[in-house]
Each structure stands twice: as C-alpha cells, then as structure tokens.
Amino acid sequence: MLLSFFTELRAAKVPVSLREYLTLLEALDRDLADQRVEDFYYLARTALVKDERNLDKFDRVFGRVFKGVVTVGEAVEPQAIPEEWLRKLAEKYLTEEERAQLQALGWDKLFETLKQRLAEQKERHQGGSKWIGTGGTSPFGAYGYNPEGIRIGQDGNRNFRAVKVWDQRTFKDLDDSAELGARTIRLALRRLRRFARTGAADELDLDGTIRETARHGMLDLRLRPERRNAVKVLLFLDVGGSMDWHVELAEQLFSAARSEFKHFEHFYFHNCLYETVWKENRRRHTEGTPLLDVIRTYPSDYRVVFVGDAAMSPYEIAMAGGSVEHWNEEAGQVWLNRVLDHFPKVAWLNPVPQAQWGYTQSNAMIRQIFSGRMYPLTLEGIDQATRALLR
C-alpha cells in the first residue's frame, strides 16, 4: 500500500523523489507516526510535500489510497479482500445485446407483479430474473439490471433505470458560503436587476438638499429611501441522486444568488416537484412545506428558478405514484403546472451539458412543460435565463 501511495503521488504530478520515500520509511521504522493513520498523514505530508501548491493533490491521493485504514499497521501488513469488493461481485453486468433482450413491464404491471412477489417470496435470492434479490435481471432488488425496475436496498444509482426507490436516503443542504466560482456567477446574475427606492428614508438626497436649501435660504436636509434591487427570486433546488455529481456547481449558484438578491427564498425537492418541498434536508420528513402554501405565500411577481438535471423516470413526471420517495396522489407535471400558472416568470437551469440533454426522455418532458425555458448552468446560460426572466 505504501508503494502504491508513492506511485499514485507521482501519477498525480506531485514531485516526490525516491529519497523522500525512503525518508518516510525510515521515520515509520522509528515509530514517529505512532499507530494512528492521522499521525501518519501529517508525517507523510511533511516528508513528501515540498510546495504548498501540491497539498490538495496530496490530500486527494491520500484519501483514495488509505480509505478505510485506521492504523498504520493496516497499510503495511497483507490484507484480506475488502468486504466492499466482495459485495461488488454480486452486481450484475450485461452486454448491450443482453440488455436489449430484457423487456420493461410497464407501470401498472410492475406494481401488480411486485405485490405478487412479496406475497410469494420466502427467502433471499441472488442472480435470478424473477424474485426480489441482488445481481440479477429481476425488476425488483439491487445491483442488477432491468429496463424499468424498483430499486430496493441499494446505496446509489448504477444504471439510472429505476422507476421507484424504496430506501430512506439523506440529503445535505447546499453550502451558501461556497465561493469558488461564485463571484463570476454573481456577476452574471446582476443582469437580473430592477432598481427601486422603497422602505425608510435613511439615505441623504444630495441634489434635493441643495435644491431645497437654495429655495429656503437655509440648510434643509432631504432624505430618501435607499435604491435597491426590487427583483424577488424564488429558487427550487433538486438534491440527491444524480444531482450529487453537480453539488459544487449548485452551491456556487446558491451562494451567489443568496448574496445578490435582498428578496430571496429557496426550497429543496428531489427529481420532480410534488405536494411538499423543504428548507432543510435533514428535516425534510418532519418539517416539509406544502407547495400550495408556497404558492399562496409568495406573490406572482417573484421570479422562479429551478435548478436540476431533469434526469428521472418519466413516470415521476407523468404518473400518480411515480415519485421514488413516496406515493404522490397527483403527477409531478400537475404540480409543475400549478407553479407555472401562478408565477409567469420561470426558468430551469440544468447543470448537465446541453449536448447531453437528449439522452433522457424526462429532460424533453420538462422542457415541454416549461415551454423551452431550460438553460444550461453556465455563465452564458445564466445570462440567457436572466434575460428571459426580465421580459
């Protein structure tokens, strides 16, 4: 593992010499790192990194090579095959020809068949095509493949084919202090401005003071409300699932929007909009906000921006019960249309490159619902969205 660490540092363009590697081994031989991997991290960084510009590369390589290691002994002693590797052996990988031979059941047949399997199945199954299990071509289970299935007991997406996911997942709130790239996004958002003087008169009106002083022959101070951006923004952010790959970009937008607009509110949703949204992901199951309350609370002069990759099962948009998180009584497109009916100024920002939008049917459905008002989450795309929101 130590030799692998050395070679991966070289591959990552960290200028580590053989002499420095031998120095690290000598330090380990003298027990300078004690037995904790945290102590070994600082020792290795001191011995191998000569320029602070390489610290980030070092950290990434160290985290990848020593993931799961607790003591230094684990890094130098032979290890058994990791349990994670053994679990991956259960995953099902098919050729394109084999995938093409599998047929989707369809929405109604899928749930009818699942009820039947739950009533009949008495034991665990793996690698099959019928029962609820792992590593097979059955529509129900984990780590397998089926054109349309219900994912049960799997820790994440693999093929993006599931139409329902029966797992309790946790999402993280976006960090509104993210600054990497946020400045340039904030500059792009500044097009979304309409200034007005509202509120208390607490700013000196110099021209008015001069005019009134000259008129009355004595000093006559005049005050006026501060000139502020009157545009109000309501941000809906898709979190979890495939959006995990775009968290950094979404955080940059979130941070920029929060600092740019005085009248700003945000809510989270997952995949498609339904009857409930939330402000904090860790409390989304207990402190959700009914979407109808959002529509009633915020007037129609708010500009509404959705941020999401629009990658989901088409059933999540078109069918009641299509949500992967719960049983929704009304289809997602019904709730999207309610928002569009109330807020005339709406745009959807997509972090996926525009050239890839045609890969998912759901993306085309969302664009149709939004009358084509989907823009890439780039500086040019934000500029196009802000122009549309100001029309």
C-alpha positions as CSV (number, residue, x, y, z in Angstrom):
1,M,0.0,0.0,0.0
2,L,2.9,2.4,0.7
3,L,4.4,1.7,-2.6
4,S,1.1,2.3,-4.3
5,F,0.8,5.5,-2.4
6,F,4.2,6.6,-3.8
7,T,3.4,5.7,-7.4
8,E,0.0,7.4,-7.3
9,L,1.5,10.6,-5.9
10,R,3.9,10.6,-8.9
11,A,1.0,9.9,-11.2
12,A,-0.8,12.9,-9.7
13,K,2.2,15.1,-10.6
14,V,3.3,15.5,-7.0
15,P,7.1,15.8,-7.3
16,V,8.1,13.0,-4.8
17,S,11.6,11.6,-5.1
18,L,12.8,8.1,-4.0
19,R,15.0,9.8,-1.4
20,E,11.9,11.3,0.3
21,Y,10.1,8.0,0.1
22,L,13.0,6.3,1.9
23,T,13.0,9.0,4.5
24,L,9.3,8.3,5.2
25,L,10.0,4.6,5.5
26,E,12.9,5.4,8.0
27,A,10.5,7.6,10.0
28,L,8.0,4.7,10.2
29,D,10.7,2.3,11.2
30,R,11.4,4.6,14.2
31,D,7.7,4.8,15.1
32,L,7.5,8.5,14.6
33,A,3.9,8.2,13.3
34,D,2.7,6.2,16.3
35,Q,-0.1,3.9,15.1
36,R,-2.9,6.2,14.1
37,V,-3.4,7.0,10.4
38,E,-4.0,10.7,11.3
39,D,-0.4,10.9,12.7
40,F,0.9,9.1,9.6
41,Y,-0.9,11.6,7.4
42,Y,1.0,14.6,8.9
43,L,4.3,12.7,8.8
44,A,3.9,11.7,5.2
45,R,2.8,15.2,4.2
46,T,5.9,16.7,6.0
47,A,8.3,14.2,4.3
48,L,6.8,14.2,0.8
49,V,5.4,17.6,0.1
50,K,7.8,20.5,-0.6
51,D,5.4,23.0,-2.1
52,E,2.1,24.0,-0.6
53,R,0.6,24.2,-4.1
54,N,0.7,20.4,-4.1
55,L,-1.2,19.9,-0.8
56,D,-4.6,19.5,-2.5
57,K,-3.2,16.8,-4.8
58,F,-1.6,15.0,-1.8
59,D,-4.8,15.0,0.1
60,R,-6.8,13.5,-2.7
61,V,-4.3,10.7,-3.3
62,F,-4.0,10.0,0.4
63,G,-7.8,9.8,0.8
64,R,-8.1,7.5,-2.1
65,V,-5.2,5.1,-1.2
66,F,-5.9,4.9,2.6
67,K,-9.7,5.0,2.5
68,G,-10.9,2.8,5.4
69,V,-7.5,2.4,7.0
70,V,-7.5,3.1,10.7
71,T,-4.0,2.2,11.9
72,V,-0.6,2.4,10.2
73,G,-0.2,-1.4,10.5
74,E,-3.1,-1.9,8.1
75,A,-1.1,0.0,5.5
76,V,2.0,-2.2,5.6
77,E,0.5,-5.7,6.5
78,P,-1.1,-8.0,4.0
79,Q,-4.9,-7.6,4.0
80,A,-7.8,-9.9,3.2
81,I,-10.0,-9.0,0.2
82,P,-12.1,-6.0,1.3
83,E,-15.7,-6.7,2.0
84,E,-16.8,-3.9,-0.4
85,W,-15.0,-5.7,-3.2
86,L,-16.8,-9.0,-2.4
87,R,-20.2,-7.2,-2.4
88,K,-19.4,-5.7,-5.8
89,L,-19.1,-9.3,-7.2
90,A,-22.8,-9.6,-6.7
91,E,-23.5,-6.8,-9.1
92,K,-24.9,-7.7,-12.5
93,Y,-23.2,-6.5,-15.6
94,L,-24.7,-7.3,-19.0
95,T,-23.7,-6.7,-22.6
96,E,-25.7,-4.3,-24.8
97,E,-27.2,-7.3,-26.6
98,E,-28.3,-8.9,-23.3
99,R,-29.9,-5.6,-22.2
100,A,-31.8,-5.3,-25.4
101,Q,-33.4,-8.7,-24.8
102,L,-34.9,-7.6,-21.5
103,Q,-38.4,-6.2,-21.7
104,A,-39.9,-3.5,-19.5
105,L,-43.1,-4.5,-17.7
106,G,-44.8,-1.1,-17.7
107,W,-46.1,0.9,-14.7
108,D,-49.3,-1.0,-13.7
109,K,-47.9,-4.4,-14.4
110,L,-44.7,-3.6,-12.4
111,F,-46.6,-2.9,-9.2
112,E,-49.0,-5.7,-9.7
113,T,-46.1,-8.1,-10.1
114,L,-44.3,-6.7,-7.0
115,K,-47.3,-7.3,-4.8
116,Q,-47.4,-10.9,-6.0
117,R,-43.7,-11.4,-5.4
118,L,-43.9,-10.0,-1.9
119,A,-46.7,-12.4,-1.1
120,E,-44.9,-15.5,-2.5
121,Q,-41.2,-15.0,-1.7
122,K,-40.0,-16.6,1.5
123,E,-36.1,-16.4,1.2
124,R,-33.2,-14.4,-0.2
125,H,-32.3,-14.7,-3.9
126,Q,-29.4,-13.6,-5.9
127,G,-28.7,-13.6,-9.7
128,G,-32.2,-14.5,-10.8
129,S,-34.8,-13.0,-13.2
130,K,-37.9,-13.3,-11.1
131,W,-37.6,-12.9,-7.4
132,I,-36.7,-9.8,-5.3
133,G,-32.9,-10.1,-4.9
134,T,-29.5,-8.9,-5.9
135,G,-27.3,-9.1,-9.0
136,G,-30.0,-10.4,-11.4
137,T,-32.3,-9.2,-14.2
138,S,-35.4,-9.2,-12.0
139,P,-37.3,-5.8,-12.0
140,F,-37.1,-5.8,-8.1
141,G,-33.9,-5.6,-6.0
142,A,-30.4,-4.2,-6.1
143,Y,-27.2,-4.3,-8.1
144,G,-28.7,-5.9,-11.2
145,Y,-30.2,-4.5,-14.4
146,N,-33.7,-4.2,-15.8
147,P,-35.1,-1.5,-18.2
148,E,-37.7,-0.5,-15.7
149,G,-37.4,-1.7,-12.1
150,I,-38.0,-0.9,-8.5
151,R,-34.7,-0.4,-6.6
152,I,-34.7,-1.9,-3.1
153,G,-31.7,-1.8,-0.7
154,Q,-29.0,-0.3,-3.0
155,D,-26.8,2.6,-1.9
156,G,-26.9,4.6,-5.1
157,N,-27.6,4.8,-8.8
158,R,-25.8,2.5,-11.3
159,N,-27.9,2.4,-14.5
160,F,-30.5,5.2,-13.8
161,R,-33.3,2.8,-14.8
162,A,-35.3,2.6,-11.6
163,V,-38.8,4.0,-11.6
164,K,-39.2,3.6,-7.8
165,V,-36.7,3.6,-5.0
166,W,-37.7,2.1,-1.6
167,D,-34.9,3.3,0.6
168,Q,-34.7,6.1,3.1
169,R,-32.0,8.4,1.9
170,T,-30.5,11.5,3.5
171,F,-29.5,14.7,1.6
172,K,-27.3,17.6,2.6
173,D,-28.2,21.3,2.5
174,L,-26.3,23.3,0.0
175,D,-23.5,25.4,1.4
176,D,-24.3,29.1,0.8
177,S,-20.8,30.1,1.7
178,A,-19.2,28.4,-1.3
179,E,-17.1,31.0,-3.1
180,L,-15.2,29.0,-5.8
181,G,-16.7,30.4,-9.0
182,A,-19.5,32.2,-7.1
183,R,-18.1,35.6,-7.9
184,T,-18.4,35.1,-11.7
185,I,-21.9,33.7,-11.3
186,R,-22.9,36.7,-9.2
187,L,-21.7,39.0,-11.9
188,A,-23.9,37.1,-14.4
189,L,-26.9,37.3,-12.1
190,R,-26.5,41.1,-11.9
191,R,-28.4,41.4,-15.1
192,L,-31.5,40.3,-13.1
193,R,-31.9,43.8,-11.6
194,R,-34.7,46.4,-11.5
195,F,-33.9,49.1,-9.0
196,A,-36.5,51.0,-6.9
197,R,-36.5,53.2,-3.9
198,T,-38.5,51.5,-1.2
199,G,-38.5,51.5,2.6
200,A,-37.5,54.0,5.1
201,A,-36.0,57.3,4.0
202,D,-32.5,57.0,5.5
203,E,-30.2,58.0,2.6
204,L,-29.1,61.6,2.1
205,D,-30.6,63.1,-1.1
206,L,-27.8,65.5,-2.0
207,D,-29.5,67.0,-5.0
208,G,-32.7,67.5,-3.1
209,T,-30.9,69.0,-0.2
210,I,-29.1,71.6,-2.4
211,R,-32.3,72.4,-4.2
212,E,-34.4,72.9,-1.0
213,T,-31.6,74.8,0.8
214,A,-31.3,77.3,-2.1
215,R,-35.1,77.7,-2.2
216,H,-35.5,78.4,1.5
217,G,-32.2,80.2,2.2
218,M,-31.2,77.8,5.0
219,L,-29.9,74.3,5.3
220,D,-32.8,71.9,4.6
221,L,-31.6,68.2,4.7
222,R,-33.6,65.9,2.5
223,L,-33.6,62.1,2.9
224,R,-34.8,59.3,0.5
225,P,-35.1,55.5,0.6
226,E,-32.1,53.6,-0.5
227,R,-32.0,52.4,-4.1
228,R,-32.3,48.6,-4.1
229,N,-32.8,45.8,-6.5
230,A,-36.5,45.2,-6.4
231,V,-36.4,41.8,-8.2
232,K,-37.6,38.9,-6.0
233,V,-36.3,35.4,-6.5
234,L,-37.7,32.0,-5.5
235,L,-35.2,29.2,-6.0
236,F,-36.1,25.5,-6.2
237,L,-33.1,23.2,-5.9
238,D,-33.1,19.5,-6.9
239,V,-30.9,17.5,-4.4
240,G,-29.8,13.9,-4.1
241,G,-29.5,11.1,-6.6
242,S,-27.8,12.2,-9.9
243,M,-27.6,15.8,-8.6
244,D,-24.8,14.7,-6.2
245,W,-22.5,15.0,-9.2
246,H,-23.4,18.7,-9.5
247,V,-23.3,19.8,-5.9
248,E,-20.4,22.1,-6.2
249,L,-21.9,24.0,-9.2
250,A,-25.3,24.2,-7.5
251,E,-23.6,25.6,-4.3
252,Q,-21.9,28.3,-6.3
253,L,-25.2,29.4,-7.8
254,F,-26.9,29.2,-4.4
255,S,-24.2,31.2,-2.7
256,A,-24.2,33.9,-5.5
257,A,-28.0,34.2,-5.5
258,R,-28.2,34.5,-1.8
259,S,-25.8,37.4,-1.7
260,E,-27.1,39.2,-4.8
261,F,-30.9,39.4,-4.0
262,K,-32.4,41.0,-1.0
263,H,-35.8,39.3,-1.6
264,F,-34.6,35.7,-1.9
265,E,-36.1,32.4,-0.8
266,H,-35.2,28.8,-1.5
267,F,-36.7,25.3,-1.2
268,Y,-35.4,21.8,-2.0
269,F,-37.1,19.0,-3.9
270,H,-36.0,15.6,-5.3
271,N,-36.2,14.9,-9.0
272,C,-39.6,16.4,-9.6
273,L,-41.8,18.9,-7.8
274,Y,-44.7,17.3,-5.7
275,E,-47.0,18.4,-3.0
276,T,-44.2,19.1,-0.4
277,V,-40.9,21.0,-0.5
278,W,-38.5,21.6,2.3
279,K,-35.9,24.1,3.6
280,E,-33.6,21.7,5.5
281,N,-32.7,18.3,4.1
282,R,-32.1,16.7,7.4
283,R,-35.7,17.6,8.5
284,R,-37.4,17.0,5.2
285,H,-39.5,14.1,6.5
286,T,-40.7,16.1,9.5
287,E,-40.7,19.8,8.6
288,G,-41.8,19.9,4.9
289,T,-43.7,22.9,3.5
290,P,-46.8,22.2,1.4
291,L,-46.2,23.5,-2.1
292,L,-49.7,25.1,-2.1
293,D,-48.6,27.2,0.9
294,V,-45.6,28.4,-1.1
295,I,-47.8,29.4,-4.0
296,R,-50.2,31.3,-1.6
297,T,-47.3,33.0,0.3
298,Y,-45.2,34.4,-2.5
299,P,-46.9,36.8,-5.0
300,S,-46.7,36.3,-8.7
301,D,-44.1,39.0,-9.2
302,Y,-41.4,36.6,-7.9
303,R,-39.0,35.2,-10.5
304,V,-38.8,31.4,-10.1
305,V,-35.7,29.5,-10.9
306,F,-35.5,25.7,-10.9
307,V,-32.0,24.0,-10.6
308,G,-31.9,20.3,-11.6
309,D,-30.6,17.9,-14.2
310,A,-34.2,16.8,-15.1
311,A,-32.9,13.1,-15.1
312,M,-35.6,10.8,-13.7
313,S,-38.1,8.2,-14.7
314,P,-40.8,9.6,-17.0
315,Y,-43.3,8.1,-14.6
316,E,-42.2,10.6,-11.9
317,I,-43.5,13.4,-14.1
318,A,-46.5,11.8,-15.8
319,M,-48.0,9.4,-13.2
320,A,-49.6,9.5,-9.8
321,G,-47.4,7.3,-7.5
322,G,-44.4,7.9,-9.7
323,S,-42.2,9.6,-7.1
324,V,-39.3,7.5,-6.0
325,E,-39.6,8.8,-2.4
326,H,-43.3,8.5,-1.6
327,W,-46.7,7.8,-3.0
328,N,-47.8,11.1,-4.7
329,E,-51.6,11.4,-5.2
330,E,-51.1,13.7,-8.2
331,A,-48.5,13.5,-11.0
332,G,-45.4,15.7,-10.9
333,Q,-46.5,17.7,-14.0
334,V,-49.7,18.7,-12.2
335,W,-47.6,20.4,-9.5
336,L,-45.2,22.0,-12.0
337,N,-48.1,23.4,-13.9
338,R,-49.6,24.9,-10.7
339,V,-46.3,26.8,-10.2
340,L,-46.2,27.9,-13.8
341,D,-49.8,29.1,-13.7
342,H,-49.0,31.3,-10.6
343,F,-45.6,32.5,-11.5
344,P,-45.3,33.7,-15.1
345,K,-41.5,34.4,-14.9
346,V,-39.9,30.9,-14.6
347,A,-36.7,29.4,-15.9
348,W,-35.0,26.0,-15.4
349,L,-31.1,25.8,-15.1
350,N,-29.6,22.4,-15.9
351,P,-26.0,21.6,-14.8
352,V,-25.7,18.8,-17.4
353,P,-24.0,20.0,-20.7
354,Q,-26.7,20.9,-23.2
355,A,-25.4,18.4,-25.8
356,Q,-26.4,15.6,-23.4
357,W,-30.0,16.7,-22.7
358,G,-31.4,14.4,-25.4
359,Y,-30.2,11.3,-23.6
360,T,-33.1,11.3,-21.2
361,Q,-36.8,11.3,-22.0
362,S,-37.6,13.1,-18.8
363,N,-35.5,16.1,-19.9
364,A,-37.6,16.5,-23.0
365,M,-40.8,16.3,-20.9
366,I,-39.6,19.0,-18.5
367,R,-38.6,21.3,-21.4
368,Q,-42.0,20.9,-23.0
369,I,-43.8,21.7,-19.7
370,F,-41.5,24.8,-19.3
371,S,-42.2,25.8,-23.0
372,G,-38.5,25.5,-23.8
373,R,-37.3,27.7,-20.9
374,M,-34.5,25.4,-19.9
375,Y,-30.9,26.8,-19.9
376,P,-27.5,25.3,-19.2
377,L,-26.0,26.2,-15.8
378,T,-23.1,28.1,-17.4
379,L,-22.4,31.8,-17.4
380,E,-23.9,32.1,-20.9
381,G,-26.9,30.0,-19.8
382,I,-27.5,32.2,-16.7
383,D,-27.3,35.3,-18.9
384,Q,-30.0,33.8,-21.2
385,A,-32.1,32.9,-18.2
386,T,-31.9,36.3,-16.7
387,R,-32.9,38.0,-20.0
388,A,-35.9,35.7,-20.2
389,L,-36.9,36.4,-16.5
390,L,-36.8,40.2,-17.2
391,R,-39.1,40.1,-20.3
